[in-house]
Amino acid sequence: MRGYQELIDEAAAADVSGWDFGWLEGRATEERPPWAYAKMLAARLPGAGSALDLDTGGGEIVAEMPALPARMVVTEGWRPNAERARELLEPRGVEVVYVPQGRALPFAAGTFDLVTSRHPVDPAWGEIARVLRDGGIYLGQHVGPASAYTLIEFFLGPLPRQELDRDPEREVMAAKAAGLELVEVRTARCRMELFDVGAVVYLLRKCVWWVPDFSVDGYQEQLRRMDAHIREHGSFVAQSTRTLIELRKR
């Protein structure tokens, strides 16, 4: 394995825009949930007349789809990602709309047959219900409760479990209150394995909500302990949590 400082400098300089984790190839692995969200999405999209993908990142998952509905729209709340999504998706006729987090969706009520999202930041159920047509479907793969907490707590110390904002039961209750009915909800725990400290730095720079004040300089002590752990044990192991949720507008 290369030296500590070389790994740190390389990861600190890496481009973390978009939602493509190809930089981690050979440096980290993450088990996938059993339901194969991308395949589910590929099966649903062609049957919709109009579809909306929320928090699309750099548009990577929509770009994977072999067929799209007649009207395909995506939204993204971070401008660099929105620009990346435009470059990737507009040649396929996809509408890319920049919508800052917390803003209302700029679409008329009942516009979409299908609304989707992989890892939404904070689902606005009232807006999702509003833009769905009657009988329309929401299909999402959400980050679940205590996801990657072993890694996060390595840097921040113990965190409370009683205030988890990704609890599937709470999300379903909020969705029902907005006028959506549950079709299916499933949760999976997936093994994550990180093989060098550079992979850790890359992830913390990309997933900024994990350790919100993260910087290499500010967390030198923890990073050196992480590097020592990986060199001794071969990797650092954590668990990600994912929730599949499908809802229908009443």
C-alpha positions as MATLAB code, in Angstrom:
seq = 'MRGYQELIDEAAAADVSGWDFGWLEGRATEERPPWAYAKMLAARLPGAGSALDLDTGGGEIVAEMPALPARMVVTEGWRPNAERARELLEPRGVEVVYVPQGRALPFAAGTFDLVTSRHPVDPAWGEIARVLRDGGIYLGQHVGPASAYTLIEFFLGPLPRQELDRDPEREVMAAKAAGLELVEVRTARCRMELFDVGAVVYLLRKCVWWVPDFSVDGYQEQLRRMDAHIREHGSFVAQSTRTLIELRKR';
ca = [
       0.000    0.000    0.000;
       1.209    3.505   -0.791;
       2.163    5.961    1.929;
      -0.336    7.850    4.048;
       0.345   11.328    2.647;
       0.239   10.210   -0.980;
      -3.158    8.565   -0.438;
      -4.507   11.633    1.385;
      -3.287   14.133   -1.231;
      -4.691   12.078   -4.108;
      -8.147   11.795   -2.488;
      -8.209   15.463   -1.469;
      -7.652   16.495   -5.092;
     -10.168   14.072   -6.643;
     -13.313   15.384   -8.362;
     -16.320   14.529   -6.162;
     -19.060   16.081   -8.306;
     -21.888   13.923   -9.598;
     -23.002   10.589   -8.189;
     -20.502    8.310   -9.889;
     -18.281    6.330   -7.508;
     -15.967    4.945  -10.177;
     -12.954    6.573   -8.478;
     -13.325    3.967   -5.713;
     -12.887    1.008   -8.067;
     -10.507   -1.402   -6.357;
     -10.384    0.770   -3.227;
     -13.813    0.141   -1.710;
     -16.773   -2.194   -2.134;
     -20.430   -1.981   -1.132;
     -22.912   -4.829   -1.232;
     -26.032   -4.016   -3.249;
     -29.609   -4.384   -1.933;
     -31.418   -7.509   -3.139;
     -34.154   -5.716   -5.070;
     -31.918   -4.261   -7.883;
     -33.325   -0.738   -8.008;
     -31.852    0.148  -11.408;
     -33.550   -2.868  -12.999;
     -36.849   -1.949  -11.345;
     -36.543    1.581  -12.712;
     -35.674    0.333  -16.197;
     -38.843   -1.791  -16.161;
     -41.112    1.045  -14.951;
     -39.980    4.024  -17.028;
     -41.073    2.874  -20.512;
     -44.630    2.346  -19.271;
     -44.996    5.906  -17.972;
     -46.184    8.743  -20.155;
     -44.237   11.229  -18.035;
     -41.710   10.694  -15.258;
     -39.732   12.813  -12.802;
     -36.474   11.798  -11.103;
     -35.711   13.827   -7.974;
     -32.228   14.608   -6.614;
     -30.743   13.030   -9.715;
     -27.139   13.925   -8.883;
     -25.188   14.040  -12.121;
     -27.955   12.096  -13.886;
     -26.035    8.841  -13.762;
     -28.889    6.438  -13.048;
     -31.256    7.931  -15.640;
     -28.419    7.784  -18.172;
     -28.233    4.012  -17.594;
     -31.856    3.492  -18.623;
     -32.272    1.793  -22.025;
     -35.672    3.421  -22.651;
     -37.311    6.571  -21.321;
     -40.900    7.871  -21.336;
     -42.074   10.473  -23.818;
     -41.427   13.155  -21.201;
     -38.546   12.598  -18.793;
     -37.635   15.315  -16.277;
     -34.958   15.329  -13.567;
     -34.281   17.802  -10.765;
     -31.089   18.488   -8.828;
     -30.377   20.891   -5.970;
     -26.611   21.317   -6.322;
     -25.730   23.398   -9.362;
     -22.478   21.604  -10.358;
     -24.396   18.324  -10.433;
     -27.233   19.922  -12.409;
     -24.758   21.104  -15.039;
     -23.223   17.656  -15.198;
     -26.687   16.116  -15.607;
     -27.443   18.508  -18.476;
     -24.333   17.414  -20.350;
     -25.226   13.770  -19.833;
     -29.003   13.779  -20.307;
     -30.074   16.638  -22.575;
     -28.799   14.826  -25.701;
     -31.430   12.166  -24.895;
     -34.188   14.763  -24.643;
     -34.346   14.796  -20.844;
     -35.377   18.063  -19.176;
     -32.914   18.979  -16.401;
     -34.249   21.469  -13.839;
     -32.177   23.062  -11.092;
     -34.317   23.186   -7.912;
     -32.537   24.313   -4.716;
     -33.197   22.089   -1.723;
     -36.414   23.017    0.093;
     -37.991   24.866   -2.862;
     -41.364   23.873   -4.327;
     -41.230   21.791   -7.486;
     -41.886   24.027  -10.536;
     -44.471   21.718  -12.089;
     -48.250   21.788  -12.262;
     -50.350   19.458  -10.128;
     -50.934   16.011  -11.618;
     -48.102   16.293  -14.143;
     -46.366   12.922  -13.737;
     -47.340    9.267  -13.878;
     -44.144    8.240  -12.069;
     -41.849   10.033   -9.613;
     -38.584    8.345   -8.653;
     -35.495    9.009   -6.606;
     -32.392    7.112   -5.597;
     -31.102    8.491   -2.290;
     -33.242   11.638   -2.011;
     -31.859   14.290    0.320;
     -35.134   15.010    2.141;
     -38.311   13.806    0.402;
     -40.940   16.560    0.237;
     -43.971   14.282    0.335;
     -46.489   17.078   -0.121;
     -44.802   18.188   -3.335;
     -44.386   14.619   -4.563;
     -48.093   13.948   -4.004;
     -49.031   17.228   -5.684;
     -47.161   16.597   -8.942;
     -48.297   12.951   -9.229;
     -51.487   12.253  -11.128;
     -54.227   10.291   -9.347;
     -53.076    6.688   -9.186;
     -49.490    7.717   -9.990;
     -46.539    5.927   -8.385;
     -43.552    7.031   -6.330;
     -40.632    4.588   -6.397;
     -37.500    5.357   -4.418;
     -34.433    3.817   -2.876;
     -33.641    5.784    0.265;
     -30.711    5.812    2.612;
     -31.928    3.983    5.711;
     -31.398    4.560    9.443;
     -27.876    4.487   10.916;
     -26.332    4.009    7.489;
     -22.508    3.970    7.593;
     -22.650    4.825   11.305;
     -19.567    2.728   12.095;
     -17.580    4.972    9.770;
     -19.271    8.204   10.855;
     -18.815    7.468   14.552;
     -15.127    6.725   13.986;
     -14.829   10.449   13.256;
     -17.578   11.989   15.397;
     -17.906    9.616   18.354;
     -21.167    7.922   19.471;
     -24.354    9.332   17.949;
     -27.917    9.054   19.324;
     -30.119    6.387   17.752;
     -33.450    7.746   18.990;
     -33.540   10.647   16.527;
     -32.840    8.832   13.287;
     -34.382   10.871   10.472;
     -34.300    8.015    7.955;
     -36.570    5.630    9.815;
     -38.778    3.884    7.197;
     -41.838    3.931    9.480;
     -41.565    7.691    9.913;
     -41.141    8.201    6.172;
     -44.200    6.078    5.420;
     -46.257    7.961    8.008;
     -45.239   11.309    6.499;
     -46.045   10.074    2.991;
     -49.479    8.842    4.072;
     -50.195   12.198    5.690;
     -49.507   13.815    2.305;
     -52.072   11.613    0.537;
     -49.966    8.672   -0.597;
     -50.722    5.028    0.196;
     -48.115    2.357    0.806;
     -47.539   -0.320   -1.828;
     -44.279   -1.778   -0.493;
     -41.422   -0.984    1.889;
     -38.275   -3.082    2.390;
     -34.999   -2.431    4.193;
     -31.586   -4.038    3.683;
     -28.251   -3.820    5.501;
     -25.282   -3.937    3.112;
     -21.607   -4.516    3.865;
     -19.174   -1.691    3.040;
     -15.432   -2.305    2.956;
     -12.768    0.404    2.535;
      -9.245   -0.650    1.583;
      -7.219    2.554    2.036;
      -7.508    5.873    3.835;
      -7.827    7.709    0.513;
     -11.145    5.939   -0.092;
     -12.329    7.206    3.293;
     -11.360   10.799    2.463;
     -13.086   10.577   -0.926;
     -16.322    9.304    0.626;
     -16.363   11.944    3.351;
     -15.791   14.689    0.773;
     -18.571   13.328   -1.442;
     -21.141   12.438    1.254;
     -20.785   15.744    3.073;
     -23.725   15.093    5.433;
     -21.873   12.203    7.098;
     -19.260   14.398    8.798;
     -20.481   17.926    7.981;
     -17.333   19.775    9.072;
     -14.929   17.271    7.564;
     -11.551   18.444    6.313;
      -8.248   16.630    6.074;
      -6.552   19.169    8.331;
      -9.342   19.105   10.914;
      -9.401   15.312   11.221;
      -5.720   14.382   10.961;
      -5.770   12.355   14.185;
      -8.744   10.223   13.095;
      -7.356    9.779    9.587;
      -4.030    8.522   10.895;
      -5.850    6.092   13.191;
      -7.950    4.950   10.242;
      -4.832    4.448    8.126;
      -3.231    2.373   10.893;
      -6.414    0.281   11.292;
      -6.591   -0.512    7.575;
      -2.896   -1.393    7.380;
      -3.287   -3.752   10.336;
      -6.622   -5.370    9.410;
      -6.637   -5.022    5.616;
      -9.792   -2.918    5.474;
     -12.351   -0.911    7.447;
     -15.810   -2.491    7.518;
     -19.109   -0.623    7.942;
     -22.768   -1.225    7.077;
     -24.923    0.868    4.774;
     -28.718    0.773    5.087;
     -31.118    1.091    2.161;
     -34.909    1.290    2.033;
     -37.038    0.515   -0.997;
     -40.312    2.392   -0.845;
     -43.202    2.350   -3.319;
     -46.283    4.542   -2.857;
     -49.415    5.337   -4.854;
     -51.344    8.591   -4.935;
     -54.884    7.993   -3.759;
];
